[in-house]
């Protein structure tokens, strides 16, 4: 069974519709470090970042990224809410889920519209 670390309640895990997306680059706002990977899920509430070295629950950092094939640029603070460690017997990818903390309603709505309308990606 998959083990998730963090304090997120089960009922909150799927609050928003999600859309799987392809590889995109996430940049930390401090510009010193780049996260390069892909997200399997994105919603107006947050995203999953695949990583063999997931961050710890509760860790906060600023990110910037562009939704593929759109002009939507997202800049916000996020918080790690759960992690999935690598396990050789698991078919699930290691990584971590983050929630957006200070996403403007305009950007959150734009992400939601992108998810709902199945933008080609």
BAFI-3210 file (N, C-alpha, C; in Angstrom, 3 decimals, decimal comma, padded with zeros to 6 digits):
// residues 121
n [1|2|3|4|5|6|7|8|9|10|11|12|13|14|15|16|17|18|19|20|21|22|23|24|25|26|27|28|29|30|31|32|33|34|35|36|37|38|39|40|41|42|43|44|45|46|47|48|49|50|51|52|53|54|55|56|57|58|59|60|61|62|63|64|65|66|67|68|69|70|71|72|73|74|75|76|77|78|79|80|81|82|83|84|85|86|87|88|89|90|91|92|93|94|95|96|97|98|99|100|101|102|103|104|105|106|107|108|109|110|111|112|113|114|115|116|117|118|119|120|121]
n.u [000,837|000,458|002,347|001,834|003,253|002,682|000,290|-002,126|-005,610|-007,591|-010,074|-009,602|-007,888|-008,708|-010,047|-010,219|-010,693|-008,379|-005,716|-003,687|-000,409|002,289|005,930|007,349|009,115|009,895|010,679|012,456|011,714|013,907|015,863|018,260|018,123|016,906|014,029|013,553|011,383|008,433|004,883|002,263|-000,282|-002,261|-003,978|-006,280|-005,626|-003,072|-000,132|001,496|004,820|007,133|009,840|012,946|014,053|012,196|010,874|010,361|007,318|005,521|007,512|008,167|008,230|008,928|007,615|007,736|006,119|005,084|001,984|001,764|001,558|000,019|-000,510|-000,330|001,249|002,414|003,022|003,874|003,751|004,308|003,455|004,715|002,663|002,435|004,474|005,955|008,003|010,688|010,219|011,247|009,395|007,089|004,838|004,270|005,276|007,970|007,782|006,332|003,502|002,283|000,644|-000,831|-000,248|-000,644|-002,015|-003,456|-006,942|-007,645|-005,591|-005,900|-008,475|-007,938|-006,221|-008,025|-009,924|-008,305|-007,852|-010,514|-011,367|-009,803|-007,371|-005,285|-002,450]
n.v [-001,189|002,241|004,768|007,801|010,755|013,376|015,943|016,141|015,781|012,961|013,476|015,932|015,537|015,338|017,707|019,500|019,399|017,614|017,622|015,661|016,544|017,273|017,225|020,007|022,959|024,001|026,792|027,951|030,865|032,181|031,901|030,544|027,856|025,234|023,415|020,626|018,772|016,819|017,158|015,125|015,613|018,502|021,157|023,762|023,989|022,945|020,939|017,879|016,950|015,056|013,334|011,954|012,670|013,751|016,743|017,770|017,336|020,268|022,022|025,116|027,068|029,320|029,319|029,402|028,939|028,026|027,202|024,562|025,298|027,578|031,029|031,366|032,282|031,163|032,244|031,772|031,082|027,901|024,899|021,874|019,114|016,376|013,423|010,942|008,368|006,716|003,357|000,137|-001,898|-000,631|000,632|003,214|006,564|008,259|011,313|014,534|016,255|019,512|022,352|025,336|028,443|031,259|031,888|033,875|034,544|034,911|033,559|030,990|030,395|030,439|028,228|026,238|026,475|025,682|023,009|022,005|022,394|020,810|021,505|021,070|019,129]
n.w [000,000|-000,736|000,837|002,326|003,486|005,797|006,661|005,449|005,128|004,177|002,921|001,757|-000,296|-002,983|-003,755|-005,933|-009,522|-011,558|-013,944|-015,944|-016,930|-019,218|-019,306|-017,687|-016,759|-013,542|-011,741|-008,982|-007,194|-006,122|-007,957|-007,736|-007,700|-009,689|-010,328|-012,120|-013,831|-013,951|-013,796|-012,772|-012,013|-011,940|-010,448|-009,514|-006,925|-006,405|-007,174|-008,307|-008,008|-009,595|-008,213|-007,236|-004,925|-002,780|-001,278|002,154|004,095|004,947|004,228|002,673|-000,311|-003,033|-006,311|-009,921|-012,991|-016,305|-017,701|-019,968|-023,470|-023,197|-022,271|-019,629|-016,774|-013,757|-010,540|-007,299|-003,734|-002,326|-000,501|000,747|001,043|001,127|000,747|-001,359|-001,070|-002,833|-003,610|-004,301|-004,873|-005,541|-007,992|-008,223|-008,811|-007,176|-005,321|-004,593|-003,257|-003,647|-002,301|-003,471|-001,984|-002,072|-004,421|-006,893|-007,427|-010,094|-011,522|-010,432|-011,385|-014,124|-014,363|-013,601|-015,685|-017,823|-017,131|-017,146|-019,814|-021,386|-022,786|-025,564|-025,073]
ca.u [000,000|001,175|002,451|001,965|003,613|002,148|-000,868|-003,322|-006,716|-007,996|-011,190|-009,140|-006,929|-009,241|-011,012|-010,338|-010,421|-006,978|-005,393|-002,294|000,290|003,581|007,107|007,526|010,158|009,475|011,833|012,280|011,786|015,201|016,673|019,491|017,886|015,856|013,393|013,230|010,687|007,109|003,747|001,225|-001,560|-002,283|-005,313|-006,235|-005,146|-001,679|000,355|002,398|006,119|007,860|011,215|013,498|014,429|011,106|011,009|009,677|006,036|005,623|008,495|007,561|009,128|008,259|007,833|007,190|006,064|004,075|001,162|002,115|000,739|-000,828|000,250|-000,537|002,427|002,032|004,050|003,247|004,385|003,636|003,836|004,662|001,640|002,677|005,574|005,965|009,393|010,955|010,190|011,436|008,229|005,946|004,729|003,990|006,460|008,266|007,611|005,641|002,378|002,318|-000,549|-000,540|-000,644|-001,070|-002,377|-004,564|-008,157|-007,585|-004,719|-006,553|-009,573|-007,345|-005,772|-009,231|-010,461|-007,410|-008,136|-011,871|-011,582|-008,948|-006,455|-004,369|-001,099]
ca.v [000,000|003,497|005,485|009,232|011,447|014,731|016,144|016,373|014,871|012,204|014,143|017,120|015,160|015,499|018,795|020,139|018,591|017,606|017,274|015,262|017,347|016,784|017,837|021,443|023,402|024,825|027,549|028,591|032,311|032,715|031,756|029,792|026,433|024,911|022,119|020,227|017,511|016,894|017,010|014,225|016,237|019,914|021,688|025,127|023,925|022,549|019,992|016,806|017,047|013,793|013,557|010,854|013,278|014,671|017,671|017,333|017,983|021,520|022,902|026,137|027,713|030,058|028,741|030,042|028,039|028,360|026,066|024,270|025,737|028,710|032,208|031,475|032,169|031,003|032,594|031,728|030,277|026,617|024,120|020,423|018,552|014,947|012,888|009,513|007,946|005,630|001,992|-000,710|-002,747|000,204|001,127|004,644|007,399|009,069|012,741|015,239|017,103|020,845|023,182|026,740|029,203|032,640|031,980|034,803|033,896|034,945|032,472|029,733|030,180|030,128|026,829|025,420|026,493|024,864|021,613|021,659|022,445|019,849|022,126|020,082|019,143]
ca.w [000,000|-000,850|002,094|002,157|004,710|005,833|007,516|004,638|005,391|003,007|002,268|001,054|-001,325|-004,330|-003,712|-007,232|-010,705|-011,923|-015,315|-016,107|-017,917|-019,668|-018,698|-017,695|-015,844|-012,422|-011,260|-007,689|-007,356|-005,728|-009,161|-007,487|-007,849|-010,638|-010,235|-013,481|-013,742|-014,536|-012,896|-013,268|-011,664|-011,598|-010,206|-008,990|-005,550|-006,279|-008,170|-007,905|-008,652|-009,543|-007,772|-006,439|-003,643|-002,438|-000,145|003,369|004,394|005,684|003,595|001,816|-001,245|-004,102|-007,629|-011,108|-014,136|-017,306|-018,117|-021,366|-024,602|-022,825|-021,854|-018,182|-015,934|-012,355|-009,553|-005,975|-002,700|-002,170|000,677|000,559|001,919|001,262|-000,038|-001,655|-001,219|-003,762|-003,080|-005,480|-005,139|-005,900|-009,363|-008,131|-008,874|-005,987|-005,519|-003,516|-003,601|-003,060|-002,457|-003,695|-000,801|-002,338|-005,827|-007,098|-007,927|-011,561|-011,986|-010,040|-012,334|-015,428|-014,284|-013,591|-017,045|-018,639|-016,778|-017,564|-021,261|-022,067|-023,733|-026,177|-024,505]
c.u [000,873|001,192|002,702|002,300|003,024|000,876|-002,157|-004,386|-007,174|-009,103|-010,779|-008,256|-007,436|-010,312|-011,256|-010,101|-008,956|-006,817|-003,944|-001,642|001,674|004,701|007,055|008,512|009,554|010,728|011,512|012,501|013,131|016,229|017,972|019,317|016,745|015,331|013,054|012,602|009,341|006,058|002,749|-000,152|-001,338|-003,740|-005,161|-005,687|-003,685|-001,265|001,252|003,684|006,830|009,311|011,705|013,965|013,346|011,437|010,176|008,335|006,237|006,614|007,787|008,623|008,296|008,604|007,257|007,202|004,992|003,317|001,456|001,062|-000,294|000,087|000,160|000,777|001,965|003,237|003,360|004,136|003,608|004,186|003,703|003,657|001,764|003,856|005,361|007,421|009,515|010,897|010,259|010,226|007,013|005,994|004,475|005,289|006,701|008,078|006,886|004,527|002,516|000,973|-000,087|-001,064|-001,197|-001,377|-003,562|-005,764|-008,176|-006,756|-005,335|-007,689|-009,043|-006,842|-006,985|-009,858|-009,627|-007,674|-009,497|-012,051|-010,616|-008,077|-005,501|-003,002|-000,445]
c.v [001,240|004,208|006,949|009,842|012,845|014,776|016,325|015,323|014,217|012,908|015,356|016,765|015,386|016,578|019,395|019,134|018,701|017,210|016,835|016,135|016,776|017,549|019,360|021,813|024,291|025,504|028,100|030,078|032,891|032,595|030,982|028,319|026,209|023,526|021,739|018,859|017,640|016,675|016,071|014,819|017,716|020,303|023,115|025,157|023,566|021,594|018,941|016,962|015,714|014,085|012,349|011,349|014,264|015,561|017,155|018,041|019,214|022,498|023,848|026,748|028,394|029,413|029,630|029,007|028,518|027,092|025,814|024,746|026,801|029,889|032,393|031,249|032,157|031,350|032,598|030,988|028,971|025,914|022,639|019,863|017,039|014,538|011,403|009,149|006,829|004,306|001,053|-001,569|-001,948|000,615|002,633|005,443|008,124|010,543|013,360|016,117|018,433|021,517|024,616|027,531|030,584|032,860|032,933|034,038|033,873|033,783|031,125|029,405|029,817|028,684|025,911|025,351|025,611|023,378|021,187|021,554|021,605|020,451|021,064|020,239|017,810]
c.w [000,000|000,494|001,816|003,497|004,662|006,648|006,739|004,931|004,102|002,240|001,461|-000,135|-002,725|-004,371|-005,091|-008,350|-011,051|-013,377|-015,366|-017,174|-018,172|-018,957|-018,792|-016,613|-014,770|-011,890|-009,883|-007,874|-006,937|-006,859|-008,934|-007,806|-008,829|-010,325|-011,656|-013,404|-014,404|-013,473|-013,545|-013,032|-011,426|-011,412|-009,724|-007,563|-005,382|-007,381|-007,536|-008,694|-008,482|-009,182|-006,993|-005,075|-003,216|-001,245|001,022|003,551|005,282|005,076|002,631|000,917|-002,323|-005,433|-008,715|-012,216|-015,093|-017,655|-019,601|-022,366|-024,236|-022,510|-020,344|-017,450|-014,488|-011,494|-008,201|-004,981|-002,618|-000,927|000,355|001,554|002,068|000,383|-000,287|-001,945|-002,251|-003,026|-004,273|-005,831|-005,606|-007,366|-009,386|-008,113|-007,557|-006,321|-004,353|-004,070|-002,904|-003,245|-002,633|-002,501|-001,122|-003,813|-005,973|-007,666|-009,459|-012,105|-011,634|-011,008|-013,715|-015,456|-014,355|-014,993|-017,965|-018,393|-017,343|-019,078|-022,055|-023,140|-024,259|-025,551|-024,648]
res [x|x|x|x|x|x|x|x|x|x|x|x|x|x|x|x|x|x|x|x|x|x|x|x|x|x|x|x|x|x|x|x|x|x|x|x|x|x|x|x|x|x|x|x|x|x|x|x|x|x|x|x|x|x|x|x|x|x|x|x|x|x|x|x|x|x|x|x|x|x|x|x|x|x|x|x|x|x|x|x|x|x|x|x|x|x|x|x|x|x|x|x|x|x|x|x|x|x|x|x|x|x|x|x|x|x|x|x|x|x|x|x|x|x|x|x|x|x|x|x|x]
***
